[in-house]
Amino acid sequence: MTATEASRNFASVLDRAEHSETIAITRGGRRLAILSPAPAGNGAALKFLAGHPVDDDFAADVESVRDLTTDELGAAWPDA
C-alpha cells in the first residue's frame, strides 16, 4: 500500500491491522514501513519488578494520575 493510500484510508488500515493483517507501506516503490498488529501484553515482562520496593513519591504520583484518567467509555480505571 502506498503512503498516500495509507494516509487517505488510515482508519481502514488500522482495522486491517486489528484483524491480524500486516501491511507494507511504500513511497516511490520503496518499502518505508511495516504496520502490524501490536502484541497482546500480559504483564509477564514486568516480573523483574516483583520484590523491589516502590518509591512512595512515585507511587503517589501514579495514583494521582490514575485518579484523573478514564477509558474511552468514561469509566474510571479499576484498582489493581
Contact map, one row per residue, 1 for C-alpha under 8 A:
11101100000000000000001111000000000000000000000000000000000000000000000000000000
11111100000000000000000011100000000000000000000000000000000000000000000000000000
11111110000000000000000011100000000000000000000000000000000000000000000000000000
01111111000000000000000000000000000000000000000000000000000000000000000000000000
11111111100000000000000000000000000000000000000000000000000000000000000000000000
11111111110010000000000010000000000000000000000000000000000000000000000000000000
00111111110000000000000000000000000000000000000000000000000000000000000000000000
00011111110000000000000000000000000000000000000000000000000000000000000000000000
00001111111110000000000000000000000000000000000000000000000000000000000000000000
00000111111111000000000000000000000000000000000000000000000000000000000000000000
00000000111111100000000000000000000000000000000000000000000000000000000000000000
00000000111111110000000000000000000000000000000000000000000000000000000000000000
00000100111111111000001000000000000000000000000000000000000000000000000000000000
00000000011111111100000000000000000000000000000000000000000000000000000000000000
00000000001111111110000000000000000000000000000000000000000000000000000000000000
00000000000111111111110000000000000000000000000000000000000000000000000000000000
00000000000011111111111000000000001110000000000000000000000000000000000000000000
00000000000001111111100000000000000010000000000000000000000000000000000000000000
00000000000000111111100000000000000010000000000000000000000000000000000000000000
00000000000000011111110000000000000110000000000000000000000000000000000000000000
00000000000000011111111000000000000110000000000000000000000000000000000000000000
00000000000000011001111100000000011110000000000000000000000000000000000000000000
10000000000010001000111110000000011100000000000000000000000000000000000000000000
10000000000000000000011111000011111000000000000000000000000000000000000000000000
11100100000000000000001111100011111000000000000000000000000000000000000000000000
11100000000000000000000111111111100000000000000000000000000000000000000000000000
01100000000000000000000011111111000000000000000000000000000000000000000000000000
00000000000000000000000001111100000000000000000000000000000000000000000000000000
00000000000000000000000001111110000000000000000000000000000000000000000000000000
00000000000000000000000001111111000000000000000000000000000000000000000000000000
00000000000000000000000111101111110000000000000000000000000000000000000000000000
00000000000000000000000111100111110000000000000000000000000000000000000000000000
00000000000000000000000111000011111000000000000000000000000000000000000000000000
00000000000000000000011110000011111100000000000000000000000000000000000000000000
00000000000000001000011110000000111110000000000000000000000000000000000000000000
00000000000000001001111000000000011111000000000000000000000000000000000000000000
00000000000000001111110000000000001111100000000000000000000000000000000000000000
00000000000000000000000000000000000111110000000000000000000000000000000000000000
00000000000000000000000000000000000011111000000000000000000000000000000000000000
00000000000000000000000000000000000001111100000000000000000000000000000000000000
00000000000000000000000000000000000000111111000000000000000000000000000000000000
00000000000000000000000000000000000000011111100000000000000000000000000000000000
00000000000000000000000000000000000000001111111000000000000000000000000000000000
00000000000000000000000000000000000000001111111000000000000000000000000000000000
00000000000000000000000000000000000000000111111100000000000000000000000000000000
00000000000000000000000000000000000000000011111111000000000000000000000000000000
00000000000000000000000000000000000000000011111111000000000000000000000000000000
00000000000000000000000000000000000000000000111111000000000000000000000000000000
00000000000000000000000000000000000000000000011111110000000000000000000000000000
00000000000000000000000000000000000000000000011111110000000000000000000000000000
00000000000000000000000000000000000000000000000011111000000000000000000000000000
00000000000000000000000000000000000000000000000011111100000000000000000000000000
00000000000000000000000000000000000000000000000000111110000000000000000000000000
00000000000000000000000000000000000000000000000000011111011000000000000000000000
00000000000000000000000000000000000000000000000000001111111000000000000000000000
00000000000000000000000000000000000000000000000000000111111100000000000000000000
00000000000000000000000000000000000000000000000000000011111110000000000000000000
00000000000000000000000000000000000000000000000000000111111111000000000000000000
00000000000000000000000000000000000000000000000000000111111111100000000000000000
00000000000000000000000000000000000000000000000000000001111111110000000000000000
00000000000000000000000000000000000000000000000000000000111111111000000000000000
00000000000000000000000000000000000000000000000000000000011111111100000000000000
00000000000000000000000000000000000000000000000000000000001111111110000000000000
00000000000000000000000000000000000000000000000000000000000111111111000000000000
00000000000000000000000000000000000000000000000000000000000011111111100000000000
00000000000000000000000000000000000000000000000000000000000001111111110000001000
00000000000000000000000000000000000000000000000000000000000000111111110000011000
00000000000000000000000000000000000000000000000000000000000000011111110000000000
00000000000000000000000000000000000000000000000000000000000000001111111000011000
00000000000000000000000000000000000000000000000000000000000000000111111111111000
00000000000000000000000000000000000000000000000000000000000000000000111111111000
00000000000000000000000000000000000000000000000000000000000000000000011111100000
00000000000000000000000000000000000000000000000000000000000000000000011111100000
00000000000000000000000000000000000000000000000000000000000000000000011111110000
00000000000000000000000000000000000000000000000000000000000000000000011111111000
00000000000000000000000000000000000000000000000000000000000000000010111001111100
00000000000000000000000000000000000000000000000000000000000000000110111000111110
00000000000000000000000000000000000000000000000000000000000000000000000000011111
00000000000000000000000000000000000000000000000000000000000000000000000000001111
00000000000000000000000000000000000000000000000000000000000000000000000000000111
